[in-house]
């Protein structure tokens, strides 16, 4: 365990293992409502009224109480309108928001870091959009049919809506969510034959997509210009068959001497399914020079870069330039403990989005027979999420197991906190060596990484040549 004033470590690890009052009740209410969406609300079966009523009871005493109770009653009768479905989605989001807030409070106590308590600036309501209304209509049809009632015809009705939304920058975020959601549903059609329904996940996607159809909900967060120095902590890489995203977590030191804070900079790109592993850096790197800085162990100097209250840098290359060398673990030990955690936007209050940078050292790494890895910190076993270690970097589960210090993201999954490693320090010939998940972000001479990059280069070149040939025709 790190000392009492540790350099960013978990000062009160025991807090993470204490019961959170009311958390199970909140999740039970959400699960009850999610079960009603499995069968659908067009012709509710016996018992489905209990699920909607339990969700309504969970928001008693809040401004949503009366509207949620009214919507729950109509849904139980099979007479819910679009406004009723929106009210139920809002109630569900509010309950999960309370779970997020309770877990965030525990994390703040455990890390000992200050948190920005300011409410994010409200989004300016925009004009109602016909396309958003069309998306809302489709989502309500899904709720009526239920996950067991989906078929290819119902799911395909989203395609023209998505196609019309994609050219509109203000609707692109919503379009991408709908497209991905419809893709998952299409792969599971017909719903009547499904053995297991991912009820929580699909209800998450449904409720978020539904609320994003409201005027102003998808408006970008207000941002203010930020000038100072960025000290990277690590890169979180996410990849699937047709897309990849890299999110750099960093400590921002403002030039005006105000408090340092934790920030994120992200880039997401579409990709062919033939580009995998280290090859994704070729697609991501041109859009975010910060990735090269991570790979080179260097800070970045930014000037008037837009920064939201939530801590998201709206990256623009013209506002950034490479800075001095900066050791990531020195940043974690010295700068991370005092960095202010950002606020959370109302629609982003969900426990699945928790990803809090932490620094651990002095732990004991233990690998169980089922290959589960844990860090025993101050007598408490903290599960290590090695499944999130990307193939696009030199960091491996074996390096994590042999480490003595770790920079990671603390997440909450399946009722427990887990740490996702971003970088570790391990001893090689009695010398501390740092291994980063984003170690290949700026390029690599590593044999495996170079081979993957070359394969990606060949695949992308072929695809570009084919695309050019089609355009010439």
N, C-alpha and C positions, 0 to 999 in steps of 0.2 A: 504494500500500500504506500502511496506517496505521502509525504509529510502533511501536517495540518494546513499549511499554506503552500499548496503543492505545485504550482505550475500547471494548473488546469486539470488536475486529476479529480476523481470523484471523492470529495471530502466526506460525504455521508452516504456510503454505499448501502448501509442498512435501510435507509429510507426507501430505496427502490424495491424492497421486499416486504414492505408493510402493506396491509390491506387498505385500499382506497374506499372509504365509505360511499355507498350508493352506486359504485361503478357497475357492479354486477346487475343491479336492478335496471340501470339505464340500458345496458346491453341486452338484457332480457326483453325490454320493451321494444327495442329495435328489431330483435329477432322475431318477436311475435308479429310485428307488422310485415317483416320480410316474408314470413310464411304465407301471408295472405296474397302476396304478389306471385307466389309459385302457382297457385290455382287460379288467380285472376279475379277481378272484381266485377265482371259483367253479370255473372250469375253466382253470387257468393254462396258457398256451401256452409253448412252448419259449423259453427265455431269460428268462422272467419271474422265475424263481428267482434269477437274478443280481441283479435289482433289489432284492429284499427282502434278499438276503444282503449286498449292498453297504451298505445302510442299517444292518444289524446290525453290520457291521465298523466303521462310522463311530463307534459308541459303545463300542467295545472299551476296557476300562480304566475304565469308568464303572459306577455301580450298576445301570444299565439293561442291561449287556452280556448277561448270561445270559438274562434274560427276552426281550430283543429277538431273540437268536439262536434261541431256542425258537419264538417267534412267527413268525419268518421261515421256519423249516423247515416249520411247519404250513401257512403261507400258500402256500408253493411247492407243497405237496401238495394244495391245494384244501380243506384241513380246518381252516382258521382259525376260532376261536371269537370271540365278542365280546371276551373278555379279550385275545386275541391282537391284534385290531385296535386295541384301546386301547394295547397295548404298542408297536405299530408307530407309532401316532400320537404317542405320547410320545417315542419315539426320534427321529422326524422333527422334532418341536418342539425337542428338545434340540440337535440338530445346527444348526438355524437359530438357536437361541439362542446358540450359540457364534459364529456369523457376526455376529449382533447385537453381542455383547460385543467382538469384535475391531474392528469398525467404530466402536463407541462409544469404545474406548480411543484410536483414532486421532483422533476428534473432540475428545476431552478434551485430547490433546496439542496439537492445532491451535489450539483456542480459548484454552488456558491457564487455563481456569476450573476451580475446584475441583469435585469430584463427591462426592455423598453415597454413601459406600461401605457404609452400613449395609444389611443385608438387610431387605427389607420384612417386617413382622410376618406370621407365618403365618396363613392363613385357618383359621377354626374349621370342622372338618368337620361338615356337617349330616347329617340323616337321608336315607337313600336315597329317591329319589322315583320313584313309578311312572311319572310322565310323563317324567322323564329317562331311565328305562329304555326307554320306548317310543321316544323320540328316538334313543337309542343303537342300538336294534334296526333302525330305518330307515336310519341311517347305515351300519351294517354291511351291510345289503342293498345299499346303493349301492356299497360297496367290492366286493362279490361280483359285481355286474352290470357295474361299470366304466362309465366315461363313454360309451363306445361302445354300452353295453347299456341305457342309460336309455330309458324310454318314459313316456308320460303316466300310465299306471296306477301305476308305481313312484313317480314324483315326487308324484303326488296323495296318496299315503299319508301324506305329511307334514302335510297340511292339518288333519285332526282333532287331531293332536298339538299343532300350533301354536295352534289355537283353544282347546284346553284349558289351554295354558300361559299365554296372554296375560293372563287375569284374575289370575294369581298374581304379585304383585310380585317375589318371589324368583326367578321363572323367566322374567321378561319379557325380560331381556337375551338369554338363550338362545333364547327364542321368536323375537325379532327376527332373530337370526342365521339360524335355521333357515328362517324365512319368506323372507328375502332370498335365501338359497342355493337354496331350492326354486323361487323365482321365476326365477332365472337358468337353472336346469336345465330348467324347463318351457318357457322361451322357446327352448331349444335341442333340444327333442325332435322326432323320435327321434334319439338319439345316433349311430346308425349312419350318418346322412346328413351329419354334421358334416364340413366340410372341415378346419377347424382346431379343436383342443381346447385350451382354456386350462388346461393340465394343472397348472401351478404354482398358479394362483389357486384352482381348484376343490379341489386337495389342501390348500391353506392353509385354506380354509373348512371342509373335511371334518375335518381333524385338530383344528382349534380347537373346532369344534362337538362333536366326539366327547369331547374332554377336559373340556369344560364340563358334560358329563352326569355326571361323577364327583361324589360327595358333597363339598360344600364348595368345589368349583372356582369356582362362580359367586357365592360369598358376597362381598358388598362389602368393599373394603379397609378395614381399621381406620383411624379418623381421630382426630385430636386437635384441640382448639379453637385457632384462630390469631387473634391480635389485632395489628393494625398497619395499614400503608399499602400499597395496591396501586398500582403504576405501570405502566400498560398499555404494551405494545410493539406489538401489532398483533392483527388478527383473521384467522384461517384459516376461510374459508367453504367448505363442501362442500354440493353440491346435486344431487339427482336428481329424477326425475319425481314421486315420492310422499313425499319427505322432504328436510329441510335441517338442517344443523348449523353452528353457529358456535362456534369455540374461541378464547378470548382468551388470549394469552400475555402474562405480566406478571412484573415483579420485585416480590417481596413483602419489605417492610421490617418485621420484627417490632418491636412496641412495646417489648419487653424488651431491645432492643439486640443480640440474637444475630445471627448471620450472615444476610445477605439470601439469598434463594433464588428460583429460577425456579419459577413456578407456572402452572397452567392452570385456566380455568373454562369449562365447556362447556354448551351447551343444544342439544337436538335436538327437532324437531317434525315431525309428519306434515303434508303439504301437498297440495292439489290440483295437478294438472299444469298448470293455467292460471295459477298464481302463479309467476312467474319473475323473475330479475334482482333489482332493488332491492325488489320486492314481498315477498321473503322476510323482510325486516326486520320487517314488520308482524306476522309470525307469531312471530319469535324475540324481538323487543324486550320484550314483556310479561313474559317469563320470566327475563330477565337484564338488570338495570339497568346492569350493567357495560358493555353495548354502547353505551348512551347516553353513558357517561363516555368511551369511546373516541372516539365521534364528536365530542364537545365538547372533547377534549383535556384531560381532567380525571382526577385520581387518585380512588381510592375508599378510604374508611376502613372496615375490617371489624373486628367484635368477636365473638370466640368462634365464628368460621366454621370448620366442620369441614375439616381438611386432611389428606390422606393422605401417606404417606412417598414416594409416587411423584410428589407435587407437584400433585395434583388437588384443587381447592377444590370441596367439595360445596355448591354455591351455595344460599343462603337469603337472600331479600330482607330479612328481619327483622334480619339480622346485618350489613347494609351500609348506608352512606350516602355521598353524594357528598362528595369532598374538594376540595382546592385545585387550581387549574390545574397541569398537568404536561406539559411538552413531551416528546414521545416520543423525539425524537432526542437530547435531553439525557440522558434515561434510558439510552438505548443507549450513549452515550459515557461516562457517569459511573458508572451503577449496574450495568449488565450485566456488566462484566468481573469483578466480585467475586462475582456471584451464584452460589450453589451449584446445580449441576444435580441433579435428583431421582434417586432410585433407580428401578429398573425391576422390576416384578412378574414372577415367573418365566414366567407364560403370555403376558406381553406382550413377551417378548424375541424380536423379529422385526425384520429390517432394514427392512421396509416401514413400520414404525411410527416410524422415526427421523425426528425433526423438531426440530432443535436451533436455538434462536434465535441469530443471529449479526448482527454489524454490520460492514459493509464501506464503505470510502470510499477515494478516490484510485485507483480502478480505471479501466480503459479499456473502455467498452462497445462491442462489435463485433458487427454484424449480418451474417451470412453470406448468400449468394445464396439459400439454401433457407429464409431467414427465421429461422434459429437465432440466438439472442442469447447472447453470452458476455461475462463480465466477466474481463478479464485482470488478475489480481491477483499482483503480484510475479513477473511473467513466466509465470504459469500460467493457462490458460483455464478458467474455471469456468462450466459451462453454466447458463443461467438458464431455469427452468421457467415460461415465460410461459403455458403451458396451464393452470396452476393459478391464474392471476390471475382472480378472480371477476368476473362481469358485474354483481354487486350493489354495485359501488363505483366511484369515479372513477379508480382506478388502471388504467392501460392499458399494453400492451406498449410503446407509443410513449413514454410518460412514463418507463418503466423504462430504455429505450434512451438517453434524454436525461439520465439522472440522474448525480449525482456521489457520492451516498451512499445506502446501502440497508440497511434492516432486513429480514431474511428468515429463513426456516427452511431449514437445511441438511439435505438428504435424500440418500438413496442409492438410485439406481434404474438398473437395467440395467448394473451394473458400474461406475458412476461417481457421484461426488457432484454434486448439483445444488442450486441455491439458488432457493427460492420466495419472491418479493418480497412483503412485507407492507406496506411503506411505502418511499418514496424521496424524496430531496431533489433538486430540479431548479431550475435558474436561470430566473427569469422577469423580464425587464428588469433583469438583473444583481442580482436579489434571490433569496435561497434560499427556495423554497416547498416545503412538505411535501405529498405526495399519499399517502393511505392507502387500502388495500383496504377498510378498514372505515369510511371517511370518511362514509358515509351511514347508519351503524348507528343513530345517534340522531335521524335525520331529515335532510332536505336541502331546500335551495331551488334546487338544480341542476335545470335544465329536464328533462334526461333522467331523473334520479332521481325527481323529483316526478311525472313522467308515469307511470313504472312503478309507483310507490306508489299512484297514483290507480286505475290499472287493477287492481291487486291488491285495493284496497278494494272496488271494484265486484264483482270475482269472488267475494271472500269473502262479501260481503253477499248475493249471489244464492244461494250455496251454503247459507248459514245460513238464509235464508228457505225454501229448498226442504226443508232438514232439519227445520225447525220444522213445515212443512206435513205432512210424513210422520209426525212424532211426534203431531200433533194427530189424525191419522186413526187 
